[in-house]
Amino acid sequence: MTDSAPAPEFSRHADQDALIEAARTRFVDVVCAAQGDDGMARIAVTGGGAGIGLLAALAEDSGAIDWTRVMVFFGDERFVPEESPDRNVGQARKALFDHVDIPGSYIFPIAPSGGAYLEDPVCAADAYADILAMHAPDGFDLHLLGMGPEGHVNSLFPGTPAIAETERTVVEVRDCPKPPPTRVSLTLPAINASERVWLLVSGEAKAEAVKAIADGADPADWPAAGVRGTAETIVFVDEAAASKL
């Protein structure tokens, strides 16, 4: 997070469905603007109910975007076999990417099958950092994030080494407080290099964490409070999640 990054905006909606629709409309505008006449849009996606819900909504409006000019990255991944239903990449494919004309070579999963990727999370993290350096050297046009009740984003949990990372863009996460215990995650430096960062947050259980973002809490305690896009940070919330603002 840099001192020049704008403060978060809060976009309030009646419920999760309305939140997703607002994000979908704005997502189309952002991607089309990033592509321009012949450019490429670079997007980091997230899992979770609202995150996957947004991808499914985009599949229903697939013609609004030229998916042949979109590169897709992942904010984190559970370190389980690629065919596991717990993997973010599988959920994202089912919700959206199997239904649009996006080249397979433009989808960059974390820890794909093969080699040491699923044997060593450090190797997987380093390999993904190389992918980011090659294909998104200036960061993402848009990084989508979910958030847990304790304020975790990607697999960056309060009080852990991963949230304290200041240099590496991708790290291994061990002994994760939420199963499965081993993961690979983009870090705050990677998130905050993005032009736009959006958090998709619904439910009363997350209201305290939303307030922590608004109050500018310490990211060590509330990781979501440490995310900032270079151009904008938007927290899309339903009324339940916004109840403590």
N, C-alpha and C positions, 0 to 999 in steps of 0.2 A: 504494500500500500504506500502510495506516495502522497506527500502533502498537497500536491496539485490535483489529486483525483477528486472529482465531485462527490458530495455527500449522497448517501442513498436516498432514492425516491421511494415512496410507498404507494402502490397502486392497489386500491381496495375494491373488492368485489363481493357479491352476495354469497357465493359459494364456490366450491372447487370447479364446477362446470363453467361458471362465468369467468373465473380466473383463467382457466385454460383457453377459453375462446378469446379473451383479451390478449393473452400471450401469443396465440396462434396468429391473429391478425397482425400484430406488431412483428412477429418473427418473419412473416412473408415480406414485409416492407424492408426489414433490416437485411435479409439475405439478398433480395433483389438489388438493393442499393450497393451492397458489398460487391456483387458481381459486375455491376455497371454494364458496359457493352460486351466485354469479353473476359471479365475477371473471374476469379474463383472466390467462393465464400468458405471460410474455415470456421467450423462450429464444434464446440465440445458439448456433448449431451450428458444427461444424468438419468438415473433410474428413479424409483419411487413412484407413488401413485400419481402425483401431478406431472412429474417428468415424463413417464410413459404415456399418461393421458394426453399430454401435448403432442407427442409423436404420433399417437393414434389419430388425433384430430388433424394433423398435417397430412396423414395418409388419405383422409377423406377429401382433402382439397389439394391433391398432389399436383394438379396442373398449374397451380399458382406459382410454382418455383421450377426453374431449370435445374433439376437434380443432377444432371450430367456435369454441373460446375459447382458441386458442393463437396468439400472434404469433411469427413466426420471423425472426430476424436472422442475419447471417453475420459471423464473426470476421475473415475476410479474403477477398480474391478476386484471382485472377490477371487481369491487365488484358489480356484477349484477347476476341475476339468472343463474344457471348452463346451462340452455338450451339456453341462449342468444347467438346469432351469434357473439357478441362482445367479447366473452370469448376466451382467448388464447388457453385454453385446447381444446375447440371444433374445432377451426381452425387446431390445431396440429393433432388431431385425424383424421380429414377429409383428411389432406394432407399426413399423414404418418402412424399413429399408428393403424388405422383401416385396414391397408394393409400389416402389418408385424406380425410376430409371437411373439409379445411381451406380456408377461403375464399382465393382467389388474392390478394385485397387484404391478407391478413394475412401474406403472404410478402414480405419486403423484400430483394430481391437488391441487391448492390453493383454499380454501373455497369451498369444495364440498357441495352438498345439504345435509341438515339435521342438526339438533341441532341448535346451535346459530351461526353457521359459516356465514350464510348470513344475520344475524341480527346485528352482532357486528364485525367490522373489526379488533378490538384489539384481540378478541378471535380467529379470523381466523389467524392473524399474529402469535400469541403465539402457536397455534396448529401446524402451519407449521414449526416454529422454532424447536418444539419438533420432528417433522418428520425428519428435517435435522440432528438433533443431533443423532437420532437413525439410520438413513440409510445412511447418508453421513457425519460421524463425522469428517473426515479429509478433507472435501471439495469435490469439483467435479473434475473429470478428465478433463472436458471441460465445460466452461460456454460460451454459445453463446449469443451475445448481438446485438440488433439493436441500432440505435441512431437517435434522433431527430435533427432538424436544430439548436436548442439551446443547443445541447449536452446532452440531457437527455438520460439515459440508465435505463433499467427496468422502474420503475416509480419514479426515482430519478431526480427531476427537480432542476434547479439552485435556490439557495437562500432559499431552504426549509429545515425544520427540518430533513427530511428523508436523505438528502445528507450529513448532519452533524453528523449522527449517527455513533458512534465509537465502540459500544459494541453489540447491538442487531443484529441478523442475518436477521430478518424479521420484518418489521414495517407496520403499517397502514398508508395510505396516504389520507389526506382529503384536500378538496379545491384544487384538482389537476388543474393546468392551462389548461390541455387538457382533454376534457370530455371522459368518465364519471368522476365525481369529486372525487369519493371514490375508492381507490384501496388498494391492499396489495403488498408489494415489498420486494425482497431481497435487502440488503444494501451493501455498499462497503466492510464491513468486510466479508460478505458471498461471494461476487464476488472474492475478493482478496485472499481468501483461496483456490481458484481453481488452479489446476496445470497449466491449459491453459485457457486463455481468448481470444476469438475472437470477433471482432466487424465486422458486415456486413453492409457496408455503400455505398449507391449509390445516385447519384443526386447532381446537382450543388448547391442546397439549403443547403447542408450539408458541403460544402467546407470550410466555416469558422470554423466550429466545428472540422473538421479534422485537420486543421492547429493548432487549440488550443491544440489538443492532441500532435501534433509534437512539439509544443513550450513548453509543460509542464505547461500549464495554471493551475490556481487555480481551483480545483474541485468544490468549492462553486459556481463558475461562469460557469464552463464547466464540468459537472459531468463526462463525458467520459474521461477527462484527469486524473481522479483519479483511473481508473481501471488498475490492473496489475495482471497477472497470476504469480505464483511462479516460473514457468519454462519458460513461453513464453506469450507474448501478441502480437496478430497479428490483424492489421486493414486491412481487405480486402476492397479495394475501387475500384470503377470504375473511369475512367479518369475525369468525371465531378466532382465527389467528391474530387478528388486529385488535382483539378485545382489550388489550392492556396499553395500547398506544394513547 
